[in-house]
Amino acid sequence: MILLDNSEQLLALFESLARSIPESLKVYGSVYHINHGNPFNMEVLVDSWPEYQMVITRPQKQEMTDDMDSYTNVYRIFSKDPQKSQEVLKNCEIINWKQRLQIQGLQESLGEGIRAAAFSKSVKVEHSTAVLLVTEDILKLNASNESKFRSWAETGHPDDDFEREIPNFKYGQLDVSYSGLVNDNWERGKNERSLRYIKRCIGALPAACMLGPEGAPVAWITMDPSCEVGMAYSVEKYRKTGKMAQVMVRYKKYLLQKNIPFYISVLEENERSRSSVKAAGFFEASCEWHQWTCYPQNLAPF
């Protein structure tokens, strides 16, 4: 595959990927961050250029030094022909199958090629899915072929009720000093590797919270290196009070103003979270969120 490291090529790819939203969102969001400072030191591979069928984003080699760090060892894939992905993925120069890793994408049809490639390397695979939720703004990128959002004023969303200040509560940026709090309450966290990852996300990417009367966050939300919004949480005392929805709406407003793409995934069985996200102006996309967690036999937990 070809490494794209030219800024003009990366911008052209970004604009091209907009035409394949929502299926391309994982890679589209990754390329956005690469084009804006590349805080996670990622790189982009394509099977050919300027015409391409497959795009893979991954951390640069110096980032993937811990074979057990599946928070860092993440590959994000978009393919115009997912059924032909198997031969590409078997290439050890593209995927380091000796590590515990994650492959993420929004195309279920990638799974066959991923499982076949993993089987050929004696690697075990766990597949998980979630509902993908997006806003009208992100889908309009596809319709318009423009890789830029409209301003918040142009969208005309009626969110005034969410904007009102509440006595003793303050909306603001989530400080990196609260990484431990986020880690302790993240279902996929609660370990040292996840803490390092969370610190990096909060330190480099947009993250927001609602500070309560004691001055500590009572609800918060972050972003990952592919522009996926996640780790959303509200402390038990303030659940069902609308604090999470207020954070979500104001965070969404900020991202729109800054022309930062965003989307969110929620487990299908988590109906309460899905309802909360929909109340903030999101709706279910035409494709699902997929993750394949891969374990070499010597690193498998089962």
FIVODO-322050 format. One record per residue (C-alpha): residue in three letters; chain; x, y, z. Coordinates in steps of 0.1 Angstrom, whole numbers. Each point is the difference from the previous one (the first is absolute). Layout:
BEGIN
<r type="ALA" mol="A" east="X" north="Y" up="Z"/>
...
REM end
This chain:
BEGIN
<r type="MET" mol="A" east="0" north="0" up="0"/>
<r type="ILE" mol="A" east="10" north="36" up="-4"/>
<r type="LEU" mol="A" east="7" north="23" up="29"/>
<r type="LEU" mol="A" east="-16" north="34" up="-5"/>
<r type="ASP" mol="A" east="22" north="27" up="18"/>
<r type="ASN" mol="A" east="-5" north="30" up="-23"/>
<r type="SER" mol="A" east="-24" north="26" up="14"/>
<r type="GLU" mol="A" east="-16" north="6" up="-34"/>
<r type="GLN" mol="A" east="-7" north="-38" up="-4"/>
<r type="LEU" mol="A" east="-14" north="-2" up="35"/>
<r type="LEU" mol="A" east="-23" north="29" up="-6"/>
<r type="ALA" mol="A" east="-12" north="-15" up="-33"/>
<r type="LEU" mol="A" east="-6" north="-33" up="18"/>
<r type="PHE" mol="A" east="-20" north="17" up="27"/>
<r type="GLU" mol="A" east="-22" north="17" up="-25"/>
<r type="SER" mol="A" east="-5" north="-33" up="-19"/>
<r type="LEU" mol="A" east="-9" north="-19" up="31"/>
<r type="ALA" mol="A" east="-29" north="25" up="6"/>
<r type="ARG" mol="A" east="-17" north="-15" up="-30"/>
<r type="SER" mol="A" east="-2" north="-34" up="18"/>
<r type="ILE" mol="A" east="-14" north="12" up="33"/>
<r type="PRO" mol="A" east="-13" north="-16" up="23"/>
<r type="GLU" mol="A" east="20" north="-32" up="-9"/>
<r type="SER" mol="A" east="33" north="19" up="-2"/>
<r type="LEU" mol="A" east="-5" north="20" up="33"/>
<r type="LYS" mol="A" east="26" north="-20" up="20"/>
<r type="VAL" mol="A" east="27" north="7" up="-25"/>
<r type="TYR" mol="A" east="-13" north="35" up="-9"/>
<r type="GLY" mol="A" east="2" north="11" up="37"/>
<r type="SER" mol="A" east="35" north="-15" up="3"/>
<r type="VAL" mol="A" east="12" north="19" up="-31"/>
<r type="TYR" mol="A" east="-15" north="32" up="14"/>
<r type="HIS" mol="A" east="22" north="-3" up="31"/>
<r type="ILE" mol="A" east="30" north="-9" up="-21"/>
<r type="ASN" mol="A" east="-6" north="32" up="-21"/>
<r type="HIS" mol="A" east="-3" north="20" up="32"/>
<r type="GLY" mol="A" east="33" north="-5" up="18"/>
<r type="ASN" mol="A" east="-1" north="-38" up="2"/>
<r type="PRO" mol="A" east="1" north="-2" up="38"/>
<r type="PHE" mol="A" east="-1" north="-38" up="0"/>
<r type="ASN" mol="A" east="28" north="-4" up="-26"/>
<r type="MET" mol="A" east="-22" north="-20" up="-24"/>
<r type="GLU" mol="A" east="7" north="-8" up="-36"/>
<r type="VAL" mol="A" east="-22" north="-9" up="-31"/>
<r type="LEU" mol="A" east="4" north="-28" up="-24"/>
<r type="VAL" mol="A" east="-19" north="-4" up="-33"/>
<r type="ASP" mol="A" east="1" north="-29" up="-25"/>
<r type="SER" mol="A" east="5" north="24" up="-29"/>
<r type="TRP" mol="A" east="0" north="37" up="-7"/>
<r type="PRO" mol="A" east="-17" north="22" up="-10"/>
<r type="GLU" mol="A" east="-27" north="-26" up="-7"/>
<r type="TYR" mol="A" east="-3" north="-23" up="29"/>
<r type="GLN" mol="A" east="-21" north="-29" up="13"/>
<r type="MET" mol="A" east="12" north="-3" up="36"/>
<r type="VAL" mol="A" east="13" north="24" up="27"/>
<r type="ILE" mol="A" east="16" north="-10" up="33"/>
<r type="THR" mol="A" east="10" north="23" up="28"/>
<r type="ARG" mol="A" east="23" north="-12" up="27"/>
<r type="PRO" mol="A" east="25" north="14" up="26"/>
<r type="GLN" mol="A" east="35" north="5" up="-13"/>
<r type="LYS" mol="A" east="24" north="-28" up="10"/>
<r type="GLN" mol="A" east="16" north="19" up="29"/>
<r type="GLU" mol="A" east="-34" north="2" up="16"/>
<r type="MET" mol="A" east="-7" north="-37" up="1"/>
<r type="THR" mol="A" east="28" north="-11" up="23"/>
<r type="ASP" mol="A" east="-23" north="-18" up="25"/>
<r type="ASP" mol="A" east="-13" north="-33" up="-14"/>
<r type="MET" mol="A" east="-28" north="0" up="26"/>
<r type="ASP" mol="A" east="-13" north="35" up="-5"/>
<r type="SER" mol="A" east="-32" north="-4" up="-20"/>
<r type="TYR" mol="A" east="-9" north="36" up="7"/>
<r type="THR" mol="A" east="29" north="12" up="-21"/>
<r type="ASN" mol="A" east="3" north="-30" up="-25"/>
<r type="VAL" mol="A" east="-31" north="10" up="-19"/>
<r type="TYR" mol="A" east="-5" north="-2" up="-38"/>
<r type="ARG" mol="A" east="-29" north="17" up="-16"/>
<r type="ILE" mol="A" east="-12" north="-12" up="-35"/>
<r type="PHE" mol="A" east="-22" north="11" up="-28"/>
<r type="SER" mol="A" east="-3" north="-19" up="-32"/>
<r type="LYS" mol="A" east="-20" north="5" up="-32"/>
<r type="ASP" mol="A" east="1" north="-37" up="-5"/>
<r type="PRO" mol="A" east="1" north="-16" up="35"/>
<r type="GLN" mol="A" east="-1" north="-36" up="-14"/>
<r type="LYS" mol="A" east="35" north="5" up="-15"/>
<r type="SER" mol="A" east="16" north="11" up="33"/>
<r type="GLN" mol="A" east="14" north="-34" up="11"/>
<r type="GLU" mol="A" east="32" north="-1" up="-21"/>
<r type="VAL" mol="A" east="9" north="36" up="11"/>
<r type="LEU" mol="A" east="-6" north="-8" up="37"/>
<r type="LYS" mol="A" east="21" north="-32" up="-1"/>
<r type="ASN" mol="A" east="31" north="22" up="-7"/>
<r type="CYS" mol="A" east="20" north="2" up="32"/>
<r type="GLU" mol="A" east="15" north="33" up="-11"/>
<r type="ILE" mol="A" east="-35" north="16" up="2"/>
<r type="ILE" mol="A" east="-15" north="-18" up="31"/>
<r type="ASN" mol="A" east="24" north="-11" up="28"/>
<r type="TRP" mol="A" east="-18" north="-32" up="9"/>
<r type="LYS" mol="A" east="24" north="-7" up="28"/>
<r type="GLN" mol="A" east="-16" north="26" up="21"/>
<r type="ARG" mol="A" east="-33" north="3" up="18"/>
<r type="LEU" mol="A" east="-19" north="24" up="-22"/>
<r type="GLN" mol="A" east="-33" north="14" up="-11"/>
<r type="ILE" mol="A" east="-13" north="5" up="-35"/>
<r type="GLN" mol="A" east="-29" north="25" up="-2"/>
<r type="GLY" mol="A" east="-23" north="7" up="-29"/>
<r type="LEU" mol="A" east="-36" north="8" up="-10"/>
<r type="GLN" mol="A" east="-4" north="-28" up="-25"/>
<r type="GLU" mol="A" east="-11" north="-34" up="12"/>
<r type="SER" mol="A" east="12" north="-16" up="-32"/>
<r type="LEU" mol="A" east="36" north="7" up="11"/>
<r type="GLY" mol="A" east="-4" north="-28" up="25"/>
<r type="GLU" mol="A" east="5" north="-29" up="-23"/>
<r type="GLY" mol="A" east="33" north="13" up="-13"/>
<r type="ILE" mol="A" east="12" north="9" up="36"/>
<r type="ARG" mol="A" east="-9" north="-35" up="14"/>
<r type="ALA" mol="A" east="16" north="-18" up="-29"/>
<r type="ALA" mol="A" east="32" north="21" up="3"/>
<r type="ALA" mol="A" east="1" north="-5" up="37"/>
<r type="PHE" mol="A" east="-6" north="-38" up="-3"/>
<r type="SER" mol="A" east="30" north="-2" up="-24"/>
<r type="LYS" mol="A" east="21" north="15" up="27"/>
<r type="SER" mol="A" east="-14" north="-22" up="29"/>
<r type="VAL" mol="A" east="-16" north="31" up="15"/>
<r type="LYS" mol="A" east="-33" north="-1" up="19"/>
<r type="VAL" mol="A" east="-26" north="26" up="-7"/>
<r type="GLU" mol="A" east="-29" north="14" up="21"/>
<r type="HIS" mol="A" east="-26" north="20" up="-20"/>
<r type="SER" mol="A" east="-21" north="27" up="17"/>
<r type="THR" mol="A" east="-27" north="23" up="-15"/>
<r type="ALA" mol="A" east="-18" north="31" up="10"/>
<r type="VAL" mol="A" east="-25" north="25" up="-14"/>
<r type="LEU" mol="A" east="16" north="29" up="-19"/>
<r type="LEU" mol="A" east="-16" north="33" up="6"/>
<r type="VAL" mol="A" east="6" north="31" up="-21"/>
<r type="THR" mol="A" east="-14" north="35" up="-6"/>
<r type="GLU" mol="A" east="-15" north="15" up="-31"/>
<r type="ASP" mol="A" east="31" north="22" up="-3"/>
<r type="ILE" mol="A" east="23" north="-30" up="-6"/>
<r type="LEU" mol="A" east="-22" north="-16" up="-26"/>
<r type="LYS" mol="A" east="-2" north="33" up="-19"/>
<r type="LEU" mol="A" east="37" north="-3" up="-6"/>
<r type="ASN" mol="A" east="-8" north="-30" up="-22"/>
<r type="ALA" mol="A" east="-28" north="18" up="-18"/>
<r type="SER" mol="A" east="20" north="32" up="-7"/>
<r type="ASN" mol="A" east="34" north="-16" up="-5"/>
<r type="GLU" mol="A" east="14" north="27" up="23"/>
<r type="SER" mol="A" east="22" north="-9" up="29"/>
<r type="LYS" mol="A" east="-11" north="29" up="21"/>
<r type="PHE" mol="A" east="-30" north="5" up="23"/>
<r type="ARG" mol="A" east="-23" north="29" up="0"/>
<r type="SER" mol="A" east="3" north="24" up="29"/>
<r type="TRP" mol="A" east="-22" north="-5" up="30"/>
<r type="ALA" mol="A" east="-21" north="31" up="-8"/>
<r type="GLU" mol="A" east="-8" north="-15" up="-34"/>
<r type="THR" mol="A" east="-13" north="-33" up="14"/>
<r type="GLY" mol="A" east="-27" north="17" up="20"/>
<r type="HIS" mol="A" east="-3" north="-28" up="27"/>
<r type="PRO" mol="A" east="-25" north="10" up="27"/>
<r type="ASP" mol="A" east="22" north="-7" up="30"/>
<r type="ASP" mol="A" east="-5" north="31" up="20"/>
<r type="ASP" mol="A" east="-13" north="-20" up="30"/>
<r type="PHE" mol="A" east="33" north="-18" up="2"/>
<r type="GLU" mol="A" east="19" north="32" up="-1"/>
<r type="ARG" mol="A" east="-14" north="15" up="32"/>
<r type="GLU" mol="A" east="25" north="2" up="29"/>
<r type="ILE" mol="A" east="-10" north="-19" up="30"/>
<r type="PRO" mol="A" east="8" north="13" up="35"/>
<r type="ASN" mol="A" east="30" north="-19" up="16"/>
<r type="PHE" mol="A" east="8" north="-18" up="-33"/>
<r type="LYS" mol="A" east="24" north="11" up="-26"/>
<r type="TYR" mol="A" east="7" north="-14" up="-35"/>
<r type="GLY" mol="A" east="37" north="0" up="-10"/>
<r type="GLN" mol="A" east="30" north="-19" up="-14"/>
<r type="LEU" mol="A" east="8" north="-33" up="17"/>
<r type="ASP" mol="A" east="34" north="4" up="15"/>
<r type="VAL" mol="A" east="26" north="-28" up="-3"/>
<r type="SER" mol="A" east="3" north="-1" up="38"/>
<r type="TYR" mol="A" east="-33" north="-18" up="0"/>
<r type="SER" mol="A" east="14" north="-29" up="-22"/>
<r type="GLY" mol="A" east="-1" north="-23" up="30"/>
<r type="LEU" mol="A" east="-37" north="7" up="6"/>
<r type="VAL" mol="A" east="-8" north="-7" up="-36"/>
<r type="ASN" mol="A" east="21" north="-32" up="1"/>
<r type="ASP" mol="A" east="-17" north="-13" up="31"/>
<r type="ASN" mol="A" east="-34" north="4" up="-16"/>
<r type="TRP" mol="A" east="7" north="-12" up="-35"/>
<r type="GLU" mol="A" east="-12" north="-35" up="-7"/>
<r type="ARG" mol="A" east="30" north="-7" up="-21"/>
<r type="GLY" mol="A" east="24" north="17" up="24"/>
<r type="LYS" mol="A" east="11" north="-5" up="36"/>
<r type="ASN" mol="A" east="36" north="-9" up="-9"/>
<r type="GLU" mol="A" east="34" north="18" up="-5"/>
<r type="ARG" mol="A" east="-1" north="-3" up="-38"/>
<r type="SER" mol="A" east="-35" north="15" up="-2"/>
<r type="LEU" mol="A" east="11" north="28" up="23"/>
<r type="ARG" mol="A" east="29" north="9" up="-23"/>
<r type="TYR" mol="A" east="-24" north="0" up="-29"/>
<r type="ILE" mol="A" east="-26" north="21" up="17"/>
<r type="LYS" mol="A" east="26" north="26" up="10"/>
<r type="ARG" mol="A" east="12" north="2" up="-35"/>
<r type="CYS" mol="A" east="-36" north="4" up="-14"/>
<r type="ILE" mol="A" east="-10" north="27" up="25"/>
<r type="GLY" mol="A" east="34" north="18" up="-4"/>
<r type="ALA" mol="A" east="-1" north="1" up="-38"/>
<r type="LEU" mol="A" east="-36" north="-1" up="-11"/>
<r type="PRO" mol="A" east="-33" north="19" up="9"/>
<r type="ALA" mol="A" east="-15" north="-13" up="33"/>
<r type="ALA" mol="A" east="-28" north="17" up="20"/>
<r type="CYS" mol="A" east="-17" north="-3" up="34"/>
<r type="MET" mol="A" east="-26" north="14" up="23"/>
<r type="LEU" mol="A" east="16" north="11" up="33"/>
<r type="GLY" mol="A" east="-23" north="-5" up="30"/>
<r type="PRO" mol="A" east="-4" north="20" up="33"/>
<r type="GLU" mol="A" east="32" north="-16" up="14"/>
<r type="GLY" mol="A" east="20" north="11" up="-30"/>
<r type="ALA" mol="A" east="6" north="-35" up="-13"/>
<r type="PRO" mol="A" east="-15" north="-14" up="-33"/>
<r type="VAL" mol="A" east="-34" north="-16" up="3"/>
<r type="ALA" mol="A" east="-3" north="-9" up="-37"/>
<r type="TRP" mol="A" east="26" north="-1" up="-27"/>
<r type="ILE" mol="A" east="8" north="-10" up="-36"/>
<r type="THR" mol="A" east="31" north="-5" up="-20"/>
<r type="MET" mol="A" east="12" north="-7" up="-36"/>
<r type="ASP" mol="A" east="23" north="-26" up="-14"/>
<r type="PRO" mol="A" east="26" north="1" up="-28"/>
<r type="SER" mol="A" east="-26" north="-8" up="-26"/>
<r type="CYS" mol="A" east="-23" north="29" up="11"/>
<r type="GLU" mol="A" east="-24" north="-25" up="17"/>
<r type="VAL" mol="A" east="-17" north="16" up="30"/>
<r type="GLY" mol="A" east="1" north="-23" up="30"/>
<r type="MET" mol="A" east="7" north="-8" up="37"/>
<r type="ALA" mol="A" east="-32" north="19" up="8"/>
<r type="TYR" mol="A" east="-9" north="-4" up="36"/>
<r type="SER" mol="A" east="-21" north="17" up="27"/>
<r type="VAL" mol="A" east="5" north="-7" up="37"/>
<r type="GLU" mol="A" east="-29" north="-19" up="15"/>
<r type="LYS" mol="A" east="-13" north="29" up="21"/>
<r type="TYR" mol="A" east="-6" north="21" up="-31"/>
<r type="ARG" mol="A" east="-14" north="-26" up="-23"/>
<r type="LYS" mol="A" east="-35" north="7" up="-16"/>
<r type="THR" mol="A" east="5" north="37" up="7"/>
<r type="GLY" mol="A" east="9" north="11" up="-35"/>
<r type="LYS" mol="A" east="37" north="8" up="8"/>
<r type="MET" mol="A" east="13" north="-25" up="-26"/>
<r type="ALA" mol="A" east="-23" north="13" up="-27"/>
<r type="GLN" mol="A" east="11" north="36" up="8"/>
<r type="VAL" mol="A" east="37" north="-9" up="-3"/>
<r type="MET" mol="A" east="-7" north="-19" up="-32"/>
<r type="VAL" mol="A" east="-19" north="28" up="-17"/>
<r type="ARG" mol="A" east="26" north="27" up="9"/>
<r type="TYR" mol="A" east="29" north="-22" up="-9"/>
<r type="LYS" mol="A" east="-17" north="-7" up="-34"/>
<r type="LYS" mol="A" east="-4" north="37" up="-5"/>
<r type="TYR" mol="A" east="37" north="6" up="7"/>
<r type="LEU" mol="A" east="10" north="-27" up="-25"/>
<r type="LEU" mol="A" east="-22" north="14" up="-27"/>
<r type="GLN" mol="A" east="14" north="35" up="5"/>
<r type="LYS" mol="A" east="35" north="-14" up="-3"/>
<r type="ASN" mol="A" east="-9" north="-21" up="-31"/>
<r type="ILE" mol="A" east="11" north="-32" up="19"/>
<r type="PRO" mol="A" east="-18" north="-32" up="-12"/>
<r type="PHE" mol="A" east="-16" north="-22" up="26"/>
<r type="TYR" mol="A" east="-22" north="-30" up="6"/>
<r type="ILE" mol="A" east="-8" north="-24" up="28"/>
<r type="SER" mol="A" east="-6" north="-37" up="5"/>
<r type="VAL" mol="A" east="-23" north="-15" up="26"/>
<r type="LEU" mol="A" east="-6" north="-37" up="8"/>
<r type="GLU" mol="A" east="-33" north="-11" up="-13"/>
<r type="GLU" mol="A" east="-13" north="-12" up="33"/>
<r type="ASN" mol="A" east="9" north="34" up="17"/>
<r type="GLU" mol="A" east="-34" north="16" up="-7"/>
<r type="ARG" mol="A" east="4" north="27" up="26"/>
<r type="SER" mol="A" east="32" north="13" up="-16"/>
<r type="ARG" mol="A" east="-14" north="-3" up="-35"/>
<r type="SER" mol="A" east="-30" north="21" up="11"/>
<r type="SER" mol="A" east="23" north="26" up="16"/>
<r type="VAL" mol="A" east="21" north="3" up="-32"/>
<r type="LYS" mol="A" east="-30" north="3" up="-22"/>
<r type="ALA" mol="A" east="-14" north="28" up="22"/>
<r type="ALA" mol="A" east="33" north="19" up="-8"/>
<r type="GLY" mol="A" east="-8" north="-1" up="-37"/>
<r type="PHE" mol="A" east="16" north="-33" up="-12"/>
<r type="PHE" mol="A" east="-17" north="-28" up="-19"/>
<r type="GLU" mol="A" east="9" north="-35" up="-10"/>
<r type="ALA" mol="A" east="21" north="-3" up="-31"/>
<r type="SER" mol="A" east="-5" north="-25" up="-28"/>
<r type="CYS" mol="A" east="30" north="-20" up="10"/>
<r type="GLU" mol="A" east="13" north="-14" up="33"/>
<r type="TRP" mol="A" east="31" north="4" up="21"/>
<r type="HIS" mol="A" east="24" north="-30" up="0"/>
<r type="GLN" mol="A" east="31" north="-10" up="19"/>
<r type="TRP" mol="A" east="21" north="-31" up="-4"/>
<r type="THR" mol="A" east="23" north="-5" up="30"/>
<r type="CYS" mol="A" east="28" north="-23" up="-10"/>
<r type="TYR" mol="A" east="22" north="-22" up="23"/>
<r type="PRO" mol="A" east="31" north="-20" up="-10"/>
<r type="GLN" mol="A" east="-2" north="-33" up="17"/>
<r type="ASN" mol="A" east="28" north="9" up="25"/>
<r type="LEU" mol="A" east="-19" north="32" up="10"/>
<r type="ALA" mol="A" east="-36" north="-13" up="0"/>
<r type="PRO" mol="A" east="-20" north="4" up="32"/>
<r type="PHE" mol="A" east="-21" north="-31" up="-6"/>
REM end
